[in-house]
Amino acid sequence: MSVQELEAAVAQLDPEELARFAKWFEEYQADEWDRQFEADVAAGRLEALGRQADEDFEAGRATAL
């Protein structure tokens, strides 16, 4: 199925179905983001960022939230 076909199908949903689809898609995207983040952590892709954050904190370059 192409993106154009998906767009056409979504455009035909009634408001209740559209709300259900939107909720599902938001959850799907969040789950995909989580999976990618976990894969990046497992592969060590965030190590440099973690070290930089530690260095910034130790040097007093961090701001409390």
N, C-alpha and C positions, 0 to 999 in steps of 0.2 A: 504494500500500500504506500502511495506517495504522500508527501506532506500536503499537496493540494487536495488529495482525496480525504485526508484526515481533517483538513480545514473545512471542507465542504460538509463532512459528516457532523463535525462539532457545531457548525452554523445551523444545522437542522434540529439540534436538540431543543426540547422544551425547557423552560427555565429550571424546573426541578431536576431534570436529567443533567443540565449544564452545571448546576451547583454540585451535584454528586460527582460528575466528571472532574470539575475543578478541584474538589477536595481530594479525590484520588490522585490526580496529577501532581498536586502540591506535595502530597505524601510520597509519591514515587520519586520526585525530584530530590526531596530531603534524604530519602533512603539511598539514592544514587550518590549524593554528595558524601554521605557518611561512608559508603563503601569505598569511594575514591580516596577520602581522607585516610581511612584505615590502611588502604593499600600503600599510600604515600608514606605513612608512618612506618609500616612494616618494611618498606624498601629503603628507609633511611633518608628519604628526600627532604625531611624537615629538620634534620640534625643541625645544619648550619644556622637555620633560623632560631632554633632553641639555644644554641651557643651564643648567638648575637643577643638574644633577649636576656640571657643570664649576664653577659658582659655589661649590657646597658643598665641592668638593675644594680649590679655591683658598683658601677661607676656613678650611680645616682642619676642616671638619665631616664628614670621611669617615673610616671605620674600615677598616683593612686586614682582608681576609678570611683 
